[in-house]
């Protein structure tokens, strides 16, 4: 039985400040150790692929909530208070990071052994 794969185009997102909208928020388990991550998928205004479709970029955070973690800083950017986090109060992430919410963020190019990829700068994803 053959092993099949389909290629796709490489899309370039210019470095700098962008706006967009939250498309989706998911909680994922990664790696052999089973680390949990929150992934926020954001469309990038003004960037389209060759078919004219919106381009989406992912911002991932380890699923660990304190005021000093990446997830804590993200939620505080969207109005969650330090007190809410430190009190242990349950926070509905999908209510805070609602689909369709206008956002602004910065991107930089990150070079890896697989190529150059746009990455949302930590602590830059905020309501627009």
Secondary structure by P-SEA (a helix, b strand, c coil): ccbbbbbbbbbbbccccbbbbbcbbbbbbbcccbbbbbbbbbbbcccccccbbbbbbbbbbccccccccaaaaaaaaacccaaaaaacccccccccccccccccbbbbbbbccccbbbbccccccccc
